[in-house]
Amino acid sequence: SKMLFLNNDFEVYDEVILKEGVSEIDILGIGRKDNFSEFYVLGANNIIYVYNTNNNLISKIEDLKNSTLVIDDFEVSEDRLQVLFNPMILLIIDH
């Protein structure tokens, strides 16, 4: 439930704890378009959290939070977020 940000000397310079209210959420995956863009964090609650480059939460993708589908993987491209489910279903979200 914690992401650590390291510098070139592998020293922690920042951290983000994924929470929903007071509850910590397990992190299942992290995706990013490139090294200079926002990053997407998949929580165990099927919510994808979007953070800017300053590690501030800027939005949440909550379309699947009440779903019983299992998110197996996701990928962030220039203009899309692709979500892969198990069993195999592909959902593409334009952003």
Rosetta silent file (secondary structure, phi, psi, omega in degrees, C-alpha in Angstrom):
SEQUENCE: SKMLFLNNDFEVYDEVILKEGVSEIDILGIGRKDNFSEFYVLGANNIIYVYNTNNNLISKIEDLKNSTLVIDDFEVSEDRLQVLFNPMILLIIDH
SCORE:     score description
SCORE:     0.000 S_00000001
   1 L     0.000    6.692 -178.901    0.000    0.000    0.000 S_00000001
   2 E  -128.464  134.078  173.578    3.056    2.276   -0.123 S_00000001
   3 E  -107.307  131.080  177.559    5.045    3.554   -3.098 S_00000001
   4 E  -108.381  137.539  177.832    8.587    4.722   -2.441 S_00000001
   5 E  -108.695  124.573 -174.383   10.367    7.129   -4.761 S_00000001
   6 E  -112.398  147.775  173.483   14.134    6.717   -4.912 S_00000001
   7 L   -89.073 -173.628 -177.513   16.884    8.958   -6.222 S_00000001
   8 L   -64.305  -20.556  177.989   19.938    7.746   -8.158 S_00000001
   9 L   -94.648   12.381 -179.589   21.639    6.749   -4.889 S_00000001
  10 L    60.198   33.639  173.820   18.608    4.606   -3.960 S_00000001
  11 L   -98.567  138.611  179.738   17.652    6.967   -1.151 S_00000001
  12 E   -73.225  123.266  177.102   13.941    7.484   -0.513 S_00000001
  13 E  -111.492  -11.363  177.569   12.974   11.063   -1.334 S_00000001
  14 E  -164.297  160.482  176.165    9.184   10.686   -1.268 S_00000001
  15 E  -148.307  152.517  176.092    6.452    8.161   -0.582 S_00000001
  16 E  -129.557  127.946  174.673    2.761    7.761   -1.327 S_00000001
  17 E  -104.735  123.429 -178.412    0.441    5.611    0.775 S_00000001
  18 L   -80.310  117.198 -178.612   -2.649    4.507   -1.130 S_00000001
  19 E  -133.704  149.640  170.646   -5.721    5.087    1.076 S_00000001
  20 E  -126.048  104.193 -170.648   -9.461    5.196    0.660 S_00000001
  21 L    70.583 -124.380  177.960  -10.771    7.057    3.696 S_00000001
  22 L   -99.573   -5.759 -176.854   -8.775    5.666    6.630 S_00000001
  23 E   -89.533  132.229  173.636   -8.198    2.241    5.066 S_00000001
  24 E   -77.601  141.057 -178.088   -4.944    1.441    3.274 S_00000001
  25 L  -110.524  132.301  176.009   -5.423   -0.152   -0.154 S_00000001
  26 L   -65.922  140.590  178.080   -3.080   -2.810   -1.538 S_00000001
  27 E   -93.873  124.406  179.838   -1.318   -1.767   -4.747 S_00000001
  28 E   -99.746  -23.179 -179.175   -1.659   -4.286   -7.583 S_00000001
  29 E  -171.221  157.887  177.844    0.097   -2.347  -10.350 S_00000001
  30 E  -133.325  135.232  178.482    1.597    0.938  -11.489 S_00000001
  31 E  -134.293  153.585 -178.921    1.592    2.315  -15.042 S_00000001
  32 E  -153.397  142.484  177.573    2.993    5.399  -16.723 S_00000001
  33 L   -67.111  -46.268  179.968    3.092    6.785  -20.280 S_00000001
  34 L  -157.875 -177.612 -176.364    6.664    8.002  -19.871 S_00000001
  35 L   -71.275  -10.184 -173.546    9.019    9.263  -17.151 S_00000001
  36 L  -117.241   11.154 -176.743    7.528   12.760  -17.207 S_00000001
  37 L  -113.327  174.938  177.208    3.783   12.098  -17.125 S_00000001
  38 L   -62.033  159.423  177.450    1.217   11.262  -14.484 S_00000001
  39 E  -120.919  152.499 -173.752    1.201    7.726  -13.150 S_00000001
  40 E  -113.714  131.203 -176.802   -1.684    5.327  -12.681 S_00000001
  41 E  -121.615  121.619  177.985   -1.978    3.066   -9.640 S_00000001
  42 E   -89.158  119.389  177.044   -4.283    0.043   -9.594 S_00000001
  43 E   -93.048  159.057  179.865   -5.690   -0.608   -6.141 S_00000001
  44 L   -64.527  -12.921  178.823   -7.045   -3.926   -4.885 S_00000001
  45 L   -89.994   13.860 -179.526  -10.470   -2.231   -4.772 S_00000001
  46 L    63.875   24.194  172.904  -10.554   -2.038   -8.619 S_00000001
  47 L  -106.217  136.627  175.249  -10.040    1.739   -8.553 S_00000001
  48 E  -103.693  117.547 -178.037   -7.269    3.249  -10.668 S_00000001
  49 E   -93.964  135.491 -178.829   -5.757    6.282   -8.931 S_00000001
  50 E  -112.652  123.270  179.888   -4.087    8.957  -11.073 S_00000001
  51 E  -114.598  145.009  176.106   -1.206   10.972   -9.587 S_00000001
  52 L   -83.453 -176.966 -176.149    0.593   13.922  -11.140 S_00000001
  53 L   -70.863  -11.201  175.630    4.379   14.263  -11.300 S_00000001
  54 L   -95.982   12.599  178.635    4.353   15.927   -7.845 S_00000001
  55 L    64.985   28.802  175.111    2.783   12.761   -6.349 S_00000001
  56 L  -100.939  136.184  176.763   -0.575   14.449   -5.746 S_00000001
  57 E   -66.792  122.899 -179.250   -3.784   12.523   -6.394 S_00000001
  58 E  -112.027  -22.397  176.085   -5.516   14.263   -9.313 S_00000001
  59 E  -166.971  169.033  176.759   -8.297   11.815  -10.219 S_00000001
  60 E  -133.894  141.133  173.275   -9.735    8.342   -9.787 S_00000001
  61 E  -104.475  105.044 -171.322  -11.180    5.972  -12.361 S_00000001
  62 L  -108.512   12.570 -175.831  -13.963    4.298  -10.419 S_00000001
  63 L   -57.118  -28.778 -173.150  -15.943    2.673  -13.241 S_00000001
  64 L  -110.092    8.953 -172.099  -15.059   -0.849  -12.052 S_00000001
  65 L   -64.419  -29.321  179.609  -15.043   -0.439   -8.260 S_00000001
  66 L   -98.892    9.263 -177.481  -18.288   -2.383   -7.726 S_00000001
  67 L   -84.335  150.805  174.270  -17.446   -5.008  -10.330 S_00000001
  68 L   -93.541    0.849  177.389  -16.635   -8.621   -9.547 S_00000001
  69 L   -65.241  146.779  178.063  -14.278   -8.733  -12.553 S_00000001
  70 E   -99.985  117.963  177.218  -10.628   -9.436  -11.759 S_00000001
  71 E   -79.557  120.883 -176.917   -8.236   -6.911  -13.302 S_00000001
  72 E   -92.257  -34.826 -177.384   -5.217   -8.882  -14.476 S_00000001
  73 E  -166.168  164.129  172.697   -3.156   -6.058  -15.978 S_00000001
  74 E  -150.505  157.598 -178.036   -3.395   -2.562  -17.416 S_00000001
  75 E  -139.325  139.661  179.683   -1.391   -0.394  -19.778 S_00000001
  76 E  -108.109  126.021  175.114   -1.241    3.367  -20.236 S_00000001
  77 L  -115.801 -173.573 -175.764   -0.682    4.804  -23.717 S_00000001
  78 L   -57.115  -40.192 -176.271   -0.645    8.380  -25.002 S_00000001
  79 L  -132.640   11.601 -177.957   -4.435    8.701  -25.127 S_00000001
  80 E  -142.878  154.121  169.752   -5.824    5.447  -23.714 S_00000001
  81 E  -118.320  119.264 -178.896   -5.918    3.261  -20.671 S_00000001
  82 E  -107.380  127.679 -177.099   -6.286   -0.410  -21.555 S_00000001
  83 E  -115.546  129.626 -179.178   -7.500   -2.783  -18.853 S_00000001
  84 E  -110.383  129.834 -176.978   -7.144   -6.564  -19.171 S_00000001
  85 E  -107.214  163.698  174.737   -9.418   -8.840  -17.155 S_00000001
  86 E  -123.573  113.857    5.467   -9.233  -12.467  -16.128 S_00000001
  87 L   -67.426  162.535 -168.308  -10.973  -14.247  -17.849 S_00000001
  88 L   -57.972  110.097  171.352   -9.767  -12.354  -20.914 S_00000001
  89 E  -141.461  139.539  179.162  -11.779   -9.192  -21.652 S_00000001
  90 E  -113.619  125.912  176.261  -10.203   -5.939  -22.903 S_00000001
  91 E  -115.651  129.519  178.701  -11.637   -2.565  -21.871 S_00000001
  92 E  -114.172  124.812  179.605  -10.260    0.595  -23.487 S_00000001
  93 E  -114.786  118.505  175.209  -10.873    3.936  -21.757 S_00000001
  94 E   -76.145  136.414  177.891  -10.065    7.106  -23.683 S_00000001
  95 L  -132.791    0.000    0.000   -8.597    9.799  -21.465 S_00000001
